[in-house]
Amino acid sequence: ITCPGVVLKDKQELYLSVFVLGKYKKTECVPAVFPLFFQERLLFEKAFANIVDPGDLVKLLEFDTAVLELIQLVPPVGKVLATYEENTRDFLFPDPKLTHGRRGLEREILMKRSPFFT
C-alpha cells in the first residue's frame, strides 16, 4: 500500500482487514512506514448451493459487497485509516486494464481515507 509523502504520527503497526463472500480475514501486522508490504495470501472459499446457472451466480456476487480496511492498532480498539468497498463481482473479476502484468496478481485500487487519517 502506498501513500506518497505521508508519515504516520502513530507508530503502532497496521493490518489489512478483508471481508469477502461473508468471510472475514486479516493480514499479519506490518510496521507503520509507507509503503506497506503484505507478503501473504488470503484464501476465501464459499459453496453456492442450488446455483446451476452462472448468470444467477453473477447476480448474487453483484449484490454482495467486498470490504477492505486498513487498520492501525491504536488503543483501545484500533483506527480505520482507509476503506475500499465494491460489489464482489467487480472486485473478484475486474474489467481488463490496458496495463501489462500477470492477471489477478497485481491490482491497483484506490482506498477512501477515513477522518482519522489526516
ZICOR-V176714 format. One record per residue. N is the residue number from 0. RES is the residue in one small letter. PHI is phi in radians with two decimals (NA if undefined). PSI is psi in whole degrees, 0 to 359 (none if undefined). NEAR is the number of other C-alpha atoms within 10 Angstrom. Layout:
BEGIN
<<N;RES;PHI;PSI;NEAR> <N;RES;PHI;PSI;NEAR>>
END
This chain:
BEGIN
<<0;i;NA;130;14> <1;t;-1.96;153;10> <2;c;-2.73;78;10> <3;p;-0.93;132;8> <4;g;1.39;4;6> <5;v;-1.81;133;12> <6;v;-2.10;127;12> <7;l;-1.36;130;12> <8;k;-1.29;325;9> <9;d;-1.46;137;10> <10;k;-1.76;5;13> <11;q;-1.18;154;16> <12;e;-1.16;165;16> <13;l;-2.19;159;23> <14;y;-2.54;165;21> <15;l;-1.87;123;20> <16;s;-1.71;131;17> <17;v;-2.26;128;19> <18;f;-2.14;111;17> <19;v;-2.46;138;20> <20;l;0.98;35;15> <21;g;1.33;9;11> <22;k;-2.05;142;12> <23;y;-1.99;132;14> <24;k;-2.47;161;13> <25;k;-2.43;156;15> <26;t;-1.44;171;15> <27;e;-1.20;158;12> <28;c;-1.33;148;17> <29;v;-2.25;158;16> <30;p;-1.08;153;14> <31;a;-1.45;59;18> <32;v;-2.39;122;16> <33;f;-1.38;144;14> <34;p;-1.32;150;12> <35;l;-1.62;135;15> <36;f;-2.08;117;13> <37;f;-1.85;104;13> <38;q;-1.71;63;8> <39;e;-2.66;167;8> <40;r;-2.09;131;7> <41;l;-1.86;131;9> <42;l;-1.93;126;8> <43;f;-2.09;127;13> <44;e;-2.23;145;9> <45;k;-2.68;135;9> <46;a;-1.72;132;7> <47;f;-1.83;99;9> <48;a;-1.22;144;6> <49;n;1.17;17;7> <50;i;-1.81;118;11> <51;v;-2.04;335;9> <52;d;-1.67;123;8> <53;p;-0.98;330;9> <54;g;-1.12;325;10> <55;d;-1.18;323;12> <56;l;-1.14;319;13> <57;v;-1.03;316;13> <58;k;-1.10;318;11> <59;l;-1.06;316;15> <60;l;-1.15;329;18> <61;e;-1.22;333;16> <62;f;-1.58;351;12> <63;d;-1.60;151;15> <64;t;-2.06;132;17> <65;a;-1.65;133;23> <66;v;-2.26;129;18> <67;l;-2.07;138;19> <68;e;-2.33;135;22> <69;l;-1.65;117;21> <70;i;-2.12;134;20> <71;q;-1.83;137;24> <72;l;-1.37;58;17> <73;v;-1.55;123;14> <74;p;-1.04;150;8> <75;p;-1.58;335;6> <76;v;-2.19;357;9> <77;g;1.74;156;13> <78;k;-2.02;131;18> <79;v;-1.43;116;21> <80;l;-1.56;325;18> <81;a;-2.71;152;19> <82;t;-2.35;159;18> <83;y;-2.49;128;15> <84;e;-2.30;138;15> <85;e;-2.78;155;15> <86;n;-1.12;147;16> <87;t;-1.08;326;21> <88;r;-1.06;310;18> <89;d;-1.19;329;14> <90;f;-1.19;314;18> <91;l;-1.33;328;13> <92;f;-2.25;74;9> <93;p;-1.18;156;12> <94;d;-1.06;148;8> <95;p;-1.06;142;7> <96;k;-1.88;164;9> <97;l;-1.51;8;6> <98;t;-1.66;156;7> <99;h;-1.58;160;7> <100;g;2.58;168;10> <101;r;-1.34;116;8> <102;r;-0.98;132;11> <103;g;1.55;337;9> <104;l;-1.61;332;6> <105;e;-2.12;119;8> <106;r;-2.32;144;11> <107;e;-2.05;126;6> <108;i;-2.30;155;8> <109;l;-1.90;117;10> <110;m;-1.53;149;15> <111;k;-1.63;126;14> <112;r;-1.26;149;15> <113;s;-1.59;167;14> <114;p;-1.08;338;10> <115;f;-1.35;345;9> <116;f;-1.78;91;13> <117;t;-1.61;none;10>>
END
